[in-house]
Amino acid sequence: MSIELLVNSASPEVRVALLEDGVLQELFIERRGKRGLVGNIYKGRILRVLPGMQAAFVDLGLERSAFLHASDITSPALADIGVPDDATPLAGIDDSPETPIDRLVRQGEELLVQIIKDPIGTKGARITTRLSIPSCHAVFLPGFPMIGVSRRIEDEDERRRLHDIVHALIGGAPIRAGSTDEAANTREDFALDRAGPGRSDSPSIAAPDKGSGSEDKGPQVKEGWILRTAAEGRSAEVIEADMQFLRRLTQAITAESEACRAPALVHRDLPLVVRILRERSGVAIERVRIDSAAAFAEAIDFCDRFLPETSPRIERHRCKSPIFDLHSVEEEIRKALQPRVPLKSGGSIVIEETEALVAIDVNSGSFVGHRNPEETAFKTNIEAAHAIARQLRLRNLAGIIVVDFIDMQRDEHRQGLLQTLEKALGKDRSRVRIGDISALGLVEMARERTRNSLRRTLFDDCPHCLGSGALPSTESLCHAIVRDILRDARRFDSEGLLVVASSEIGRRLVEDEYEIFSELEALIGKSIGIRIEEGYARERYDIVPL
């Protein structure tokens, strides 16, 4: 599979398209002044503690208070960094979710937190007190002693080798090479250039005790490490350089936090383009094309220092045509904002995004490829499963997702559909949980939410329908006007009433409702005039006493 990144950064909006075999699969958008907050570290102040919700609200200096759940205090955001099931704890960890929130934090307390979910809609950001600080090859978990290796590294010998390297490094037996310190310093320089202007006070993050001794003293080490997919095949020297860089960065974050008062930003994560290169460092990206000189220089600088094997694959797009015209990316984005997705067989899926959940309906449409309806349903559902997996990534749909597949009676077809769906979702970096097929043919899924969906990023709610997607019919509006005339005729001592309405409603009142208005004038004993106001939206009208 060929993976390519197209970066459109020639405007105030930075867009990164990820293509697999020339087909758009994911789209990332970041706007100047509205960068994503996930990964940022703040010093916050507890505003309210709500024991009934096992949560607290924290002032970070943002528009809305952040949400801190008790479970995000007693355990780190491991799911967000891909901690493997076989991670090895190095010390006893109190991970009890039953600890009351009011025993963990108190109102007015200042603490260091990291954002794990962006603000979405009317909800503030979700935060954790357990920091996870990533580099290309490792993730540092200060204060949470454990060792883990990415699930995507499947070779058991390689997993054991990486585990042993980290265990030796944190157990007091560092592995040295002549270039290690230089590499670590280079990483530190790059990170601190982009650290936010942090002025915050925070709980101290203890630096590792390098004199802690042999491996049997490992449980005393107050740091944890996750080796990412990109660490596969890397030498011990490279891994140690990353670890030292992350330790230095953490110490810098601590120093920044001790220099100021809450609320304050302490550390800002990397800009979008280099952040994606970092997060995809374990994936074989064949080509990166960038249309902006500044973004191109930033990406080259990052890769030269951290991912030298990627630097030769980065190109500057100099063609006259916009970069997103390549592979029809702009057209694919337009299609991703439409509810209906056609299938090659003639069927379709319809996606409805609501406040509570995402509903997806699968229709066979014009597909009648088999005389057996069961086979037709199975083939359409299989095709829909692949399309749904792609649309979840492309539209960044998250939360509760309910799919109404075409009914199938045979168990092997139902199981085959679930297996196909699970395999298709295997490429998704977000966590997805899939339920069984219900008796009604419904499949429930839950997809991790960290940022707004594509639709919510690019669209505002319609000011006329208020996001409902529907307006009152002209007939309903005319009847509402009649009711308001009857009410206002009793309220105002006037000789007549004037209805001011849009052209569409005004014409209907004059042409189709003339007899009703004549009867209405006789009933209320007042004249009724109609005036068309071209600037009115269809649903707007006023009744003015004369």
Buried (B, 14 or more C-beta within 10 A) or exposed (E): EEBBBBBBBBEEEBBBBBBBEEEBBBBBBBBEEEBBBBBBBBBBBBBEBEEEEBBBBBBBBBEEBBBBBBBBBBBBBBEBBBBBEEBBBBEEBEEEEEBEBBEBBEEEBBBBBBBBBBBBEEEBBBBBBBBBBBBBBBBBBBBBBBBBBBEEBEEEEBBEBBBEBBBBBBBBEBEEBEEBEEBBBBBBEBBBEBBBEBBBBBBEBBBBBEEBBEEEBBEEBBBBBBBBBBBBEBEBBBBBBBBBBBBBBBBBBBEBBBBBEBBBBBBBBBBBBBBBBBBBBBBEBEEBBBBBEEBBEBBBBBBBBBBEEBBEBBEBBEEEEEBBEBBBBBEBBEBBEEBEBEBEBBBBBBBEBEEEBBBBBBBBEEBEBEEEBBBBBBBBBBBBBBBBBBBBBBBBBBBBBBBBBBBBEEEEBBEBBBEBBEEBBEEBEBEBEBEEBEEEBBBBBBBBBBBBBBBBBBEEEEEEEEEEEEBBEBEEBBBBBBEBBEEBBEEBEBEBBBBBBBEBBBBBBEEEBEEEBEEBBEEBEBEBEBEBBEEBEBBBBEBBBE
